[in-house]
Every structure is written in structure tokens, then in C-alpha cells.
Amino acid sequence: MANLTNKTSRCRRNKRRTHWVVKAPQLVDCPRCHQPKLPHRVCLACGYYKGRQVVKVED
């Protein structure tokens, strides 16, 4: 089993992990029903995508 020749310092380790961040999803308003939705996906409220009804939504 390999042994470390030099210990990685906490500073160097933490610099490598600076981009491990959980970000909130970017939401846009649906142009038809104005409900928040994820971009480039079908609106879950009305079922429309790019001006066409793709999914039937029950009331």
C-alpha cells in the first residue's frame, strides 16, 4: 500500500473543494400560465412546451 510522501495541508485540500456548492435551481415563468418551471422542460401546471400541449394535465 502506498504511503504519502508529503501531507496535504488543510488549506490546499480546502482550495480544491471550493466549488462543491449546492445551488438553487434556476426557475423561469411559464409564458402561458406564469407558474415557475425549470427551463427547457414541460410546464407541470399546464403541460405546455414551446407553445404546444405535450402533456395532458388533469384539473
LOMI-916355 format. One record per residue: residue in one letter; residue number from 0; x, y, z of N, C-alpha, C in turn. Coordinates in nm, 2 decimals. Layout:
! residues N
<r: A, k: NUM, n_u: X, n_v: Y, n_w: Z, ca_u: X, ca_v: Y, ca_w: Z, c_u: X, c_v: Y, c_w: Z>;
...
***
This chain:
! residues 59
<r: M, k: 0, n_u: 0.08, n_v: -0.12, n_w: 0.00, ca_u: 0.00, ca_v: 0.00, ca_w: 0.00, c_u: 0.09, c_v: 0.12, c_w: 0.00>;
<r: A, k: 1, n_u: 0.05, n_v: 0.22, n_w: -0.08, ca_u: 0.13, ca_v: 0.34, ca_w: -0.10, c_u: 0.12, c_v: 0.43, c_w: 0.03>;
<r: N, k: 2, n_u: 0.24, n_v: 0.49, n_w: 0.06, ca_u: 0.24, ca_v: 0.59, ca_w: 0.17, c_u: 0.26, c_v: 0.73, c_w: 0.12>;
<r: L, k: 3, n_u: 0.20, n_v: 0.82, n_w: 0.19, ca_u: 0.21, ca_v: 0.96, ca_w: 0.15, c_u: 0.35, c_v: 1.01, c_w: 0.17>;
<r: T, k: 4, n_u: 0.41, n_v: 1.08, n_w: 0.07, ca_u: 0.54, ca_v: 1.14, ca_w: 0.10, c_u: 0.53, c_v: 1.28, c_w: 0.16>;
<r: N, k: 5, n_u: 0.43, n_v: 1.35, n_w: 0.13, ca_u: 0.40, ca_v: 1.48, ca_w: 0.19, c_u: 0.25, c_v: 1.49, c_w: 0.23>;
<r: K, k: 6, n_u: 0.22, n_v: 1.54, n_w: 0.35, ca_u: 0.08, ca_v: 1.55, ca_w: 0.39, c_u: 0.02, c_v: 1.67, c_w: 0.32>;
<r: T, k: 7, n_u: -0.10, n_v: 1.65, n_w: 0.27, ca_u: -0.17, ca_v: 1.76, ca_w: 0.20, c_u: -0.23, c_v: 1.85, c_w: 0.31>;
<r: S, k: 8, n_u: -0.20, n_v: 1.98, n_w: 0.31, ca_u: -0.24, ca_v: 2.07, ca_w: 0.41, c_u: -0.39, c_v: 2.10, c_w: 0.40>;
<r: R, k: 9, n_u: -0.45, n_v: 2.14, n_w: 0.51, ca_u: -0.59, ca_v: 2.18, ca_w: 0.51, c_u: -0.62, c_v: 2.29, c_w: 0.41>;
<r: C, k: 10, n_u: -0.53, n_v: 2.38, n_w: 0.40, ca_u: -0.55, ca_v: 2.49, ca_w: 0.31, c_u: -0.56, c_v: 2.44, c_w: 0.16>;
<r: R, k: 11, n_u: -0.47, n_v: 2.36, n_w: 0.12, ca_u: -0.46, ca_v: 2.30, ca_w: -0.01, c_u: -0.58, c_v: 2.21, c_w: -0.04>;
<r: R, k: 12, n_u: -0.62, n_v: 2.13, n_w: 0.06, ca_u: -0.74, ca_v: 2.05, ca_w: 0.05, c_u: -0.86, c_v: 2.13, c_w: 0.03>;
<r: N, k: 13, n_u: -0.88, n_v: 2.23, n_w: 0.11, ca_u: -1.00, ca_v: 2.31, ca_w: 0.10, c_u: -1.01, c_v: 2.40, c_w: -0.02>;
<r: K, k: 14, n_u: -0.89, n_v: 2.44, n_w: -0.08, ca_u: -0.89, ca_v: 2.51, ca_w: -0.21, c_u: -0.95, c_v: 2.43, c_w: -0.32>;
<r: R, k: 15, n_u: -0.92, n_v: 2.30, n_w: -0.31, ca_u: -0.97, ca_v: 2.21, ca_w: -0.41, c_u: -1.12, c_v: 2.19, c_w: -0.40>;
<r: R, k: 16, n_u: -1.18, n_v: 2.20, n_w: -0.28, ca_u: -1.32, ca_v: 2.18, ca_w: -0.26, c_u: -1.40, c_v: 2.30, c_w: -0.27>;
<r: T, k: 17, n_u: -1.35, n_v: 2.42, n_w: -0.31, ca_u: -1.42, ca_v: 2.54, ca_w: -0.31, c_u: -1.55, c_v: 2.54, c_w: -0.40>;
<r: H, k: 18, n_u: -1.55, n_v: 2.46, n_w: -0.50, ca_u: -1.66, ca_v: 2.46, ca_w: -0.60, c_u: -1.76, c_v: 2.35, c_w: -0.56>;
<r: W, k: 19, n_u: -1.75, n_v: 2.28, n_w: -0.45, ca_u: -1.85, ca_v: 2.18, ca_w: -0.41, c_u: -1.97, c_v: 2.26, c_w: -0.34>;
<r: V, k: 20, n_u: -2.05, n_v: 2.32, n_w: -0.42, ca_u: -2.16, ca_v: 2.40, ca_w: -0.36, c_u: -2.29, c_v: 2.35, c_w: -0.42>;
<r: V, k: 21, n_u: -2.39, n_v: 2.35, n_w: -0.33, ca_u: -2.52, ca_v: 2.32, ca_w: -0.38, c_u: -2.59, c_v: 2.45, c_w: -0.41>;
<r: K, k: 22, n_u: -2.64, n_v: 2.46, n_w: -0.54, ca_u: -2.70, ca_v: 2.58, ca_w: -0.58, c_u: -2.85, c_v: 2.56, c_w: -0.60>;
<r: A, k: 23, n_u: -2.93, n_v: 2.66, n_w: -0.58, ca_u: -3.07, ca_v: 2.65, ca_w: -0.60, c_u: -3.10, c_v: 2.64, c_w: -0.75>;
<r: P, k: 24, n_u: -3.20, n_v: 2.57, n_w: -0.79, ca_u: -3.23, ca_v: 2.56, ca_w: -0.94, c_u: -3.28, c_v: 2.69, c_w: -0.99>;
<r: Q, k: 25, n_u: -3.24, n_v: 2.72, n_w: -1.11, ca_u: -3.29, ca_v: 2.85, ca_w: -1.18, c_u: -3.43, c_v: 2.82, c_w: -1.23>;
<r: L, k: 26, n_u: -3.52, n_v: 2.90, n_w: -1.19, ca_u: -3.66, ca_v: 2.89, ca_w: -1.24, c_u: -3.70, c_v: 3.00, c_w: -1.33>;
<r: V, k: 27, n_u: -3.78, n_v: 2.98, n_w: -1.43, ca_u: -3.84, ca_v: 3.08, ca_w: -1.51, c_u: -3.99, c_v: 3.07, c_w: -1.51>;
<r: D, k: 28, n_u: -4.06, n_v: 3.17, n_w: -1.55, ca_u: -4.20, ca_v: 3.17, ca_w: -1.55, c_u: -4.25, c_v: 3.11, c_w: -1.68>;
<r: C, k: 29, n_u: -4.35, n_v: 3.03, n_w: -1.67, ca_u: -4.42, ca_v: 2.97, ca_w: -1.79, c_u: -4.48, c_v: 3.08, c_w: -1.87>;
<r: P, k: 30, n_u: -4.46, n_v: 3.10, n_w: -2.00, ca_u: -4.52, ca_v: 3.21, ca_w: -2.07, c_u: -4.68, c_v: 3.19, c_w: -2.09>;
<r: R, k: 31, n_u: -4.73, n_v: 3.08, n_w: -2.06, ca_u: -4.87, ca_v: 3.06, ca_w: -2.08, c_u: -4.95, c_v: 3.07, c_w: -1.95>;
<r: C, k: 32, n_u: -4.90, n_v: 3.01, n_w: -1.84, ca_u: -4.98, ca_v: 3.01, ca_w: -1.71, c_u: -4.90, c_v: 3.09, c_w: -1.60>;
<r: H, k: 33, n_u: -4.78, n_v: 3.13, n_w: -1.63, ca_u: -4.70, ca_v: 3.21, ca_w: -1.54, c_u: -4.66, c_v: 3.14, c_w: -1.41>;
<r: Q, k: 34, n_u: -4.66, n_v: 3.01, n_w: -1.41, ca_u: -4.61, ca_v: 2.94, ca_w: -1.30, c_u: -4.46, c_v: 2.91, c_w: -1.31>;
<r: P, k: 35, n_u: -4.39, n_v: 2.90, n_w: -1.20, ca_u: -4.24, ca_v: 2.88, ca_w: -1.21, c_u: -4.22, c_v: 2.74, c_w: -1.26>;
<r: K, k: 36, n_u: -4.12, n_v: 2.72, n_w: -1.35, ca_u: -4.08, ca_v: 2.59, ca_w: -1.40, c_u: -3.93, c_v: 2.59, c_w: -1.43>;
<r: L, k: 37, n_u: -3.88, n_v: 2.47, n_w: -1.45, ca_u: -3.74, ca_v: 2.46, ca_w: -1.49, c_u: -3.72, c_v: 2.50, c_w: -1.64>;
<r: P, k: 38, n_u: -3.62, n_v: 2.56, n_w: -1.68, ca_u: -3.60, ca_v: 2.60, ca_w: -1.82, c_u: -3.59, c_v: 2.47, c_w: -1.91>;
<r: H, k: 39, n_u: -3.64, n_v: 2.48, n_w: -2.03, ca_u: -3.62, ca_v: 2.37, ca_w: -2.13, c_u: -3.69, c_v: 2.25, c_w: -2.09>;
<r: R, k: 40, n_u: -3.80, n_v: 2.26, n_w: -2.01, ca_u: -3.88, ca_v: 2.14, ca_w: -1.97, c_u: -4.03, c_v: 2.18, c_w: -1.97>;
<r: V, k: 41, n_u: -4.11, n_v: 2.07, n_w: -1.98, ca_u: -4.25, ca_v: 2.09, ca_w: -1.98, c_u: -4.30, c_v: 2.15, c_w: -1.86>;
<r: C, k: 42, n_u: -4.40, n_v: 2.24, n_w: -1.87, ca_u: -4.46, ca_v: 2.31, ca_w: -1.75, c_u: -4.55, c_v: 2.20, c_w: -1.68>;
<r: L, k: 43, n_u: -4.53, n_v: 2.18, n_w: -1.55, ca_u: -4.61, ca_v: 2.08, ca_w: -1.48, c_u: -4.75, c_v: 2.13, c_w: -1.45>;
<r: A, k: 44, n_u: -4.77, n_v: 2.26, n_w: -1.46, ca_u: -4.90, ca_v: 2.32, ca_w: -1.42, c_u: -5.00, c_v: 2.31, c_w: -1.54>;
<r: C, k: 45, n_u: -4.95, n_v: 2.35, n_w: -1.66, ca_u: -5.04, ca_v: 2.35, ca_w: -1.78, c_u: -5.00, c_v: 2.24, c_w: -1.89>;
<r: G, k: 46, n_u: -4.88, n_v: 2.18, n_w: -1.88, ca_u: -4.85, ca_v: 2.08, ca_w: -1.98, c_u: -4.80, c_v: 2.13, c_w: -2.11>;
<r: Y, k: 47, n_u: -4.77, n_v: 2.26, n_w: -2.12, ca_u: -4.72, ca_v: 2.31, ca_w: -2.25, c_u: -4.57, c_v: 2.32, c_w: -2.26>;
<r: Y, k: 48, n_u: -4.51, n_v: 2.31, n_w: -2.38, ca_u: -4.37, ca_v: 2.32, ca_w: -2.40, c_u: -4.36, c_v: 2.38, c_w: -2.54>;
<r: K, k: 49, n_u: -4.29, n_v: 2.50, n_w: -2.55, ca_u: -4.27, ca_v: 2.57, ca_w: -2.68, c_u: -4.40, c_v: 2.60, c_w: -2.75>;
<r: G, k: 50, n_u: -4.51, n_v: 2.63, n_w: -2.68, ca_u: -4.63, ca_v: 2.67, ca_w: -2.74, c_u: -4.72, c_v: 2.56, c_w: -2.78>;
<r: R, k: 51, n_u: -4.69, n_v: 2.43, n_w: -2.75, ca_u: -4.77, ca_v: 2.32, ca_w: -2.78, c_u: -4.80, c_v: 2.24, c_w: -2.66>;
<r: Q, k: 52, n_u: -4.92, n_v: 2.18, n_w: -2.65, ca_u: -4.95, ca_v: 2.10, ca_w: -2.54, c_u: -4.89, c_v: 1.96, c_w: -2.56>;
<r: V, k: 53, n_u: -4.81, n_v: 1.92, n_w: -2.46, ca_u: -4.73, ca_v: 1.80, ca_w: -2.47, c_u: -4.79, c_v: 1.70, c_w: -2.38>;
<r: V, k: 54, n_u: -4.83, n_v: 1.74, n_w: -2.26, ca_u: -4.88, ca_v: 1.65, ca_w: -2.16, c_u: -5.02, c_v: 1.70, c_w: -2.12>;
<r: K, k: 55, n_u: -5.11, n_v: 1.60, n_w: -2.11, ca_u: -5.25, ca_v: 1.64, ca_w: -2.06, c_u: -5.24, c_v: 1.65, c_w: -1.91>;
<r: V, k: 56, n_u: -5.29, n_v: 1.76, n_w: -1.85, ca_u: -5.29, ca_v: 1.78, ca_w: -1.71, c_u: -5.43, c_v: 1.77, c_w: -1.66>;
<r: E, k: 57, n_u: -5.46, n_v: 1.69, n_w: -1.56, ca_u: -5.59, ca_v: 1.68, ca_w: -1.50, c_u: -5.62, c_v: 1.79, c_w: -1.41>;
<r: D, k: 58, n_u: -5.74, n_v: 1.84, n_w: -1.40, ca_u: -5.77, ca_v: 1.95, ca_w: -1.31, c_u: -5.81, c_v: 1.90, c_w: -1.17>;
***
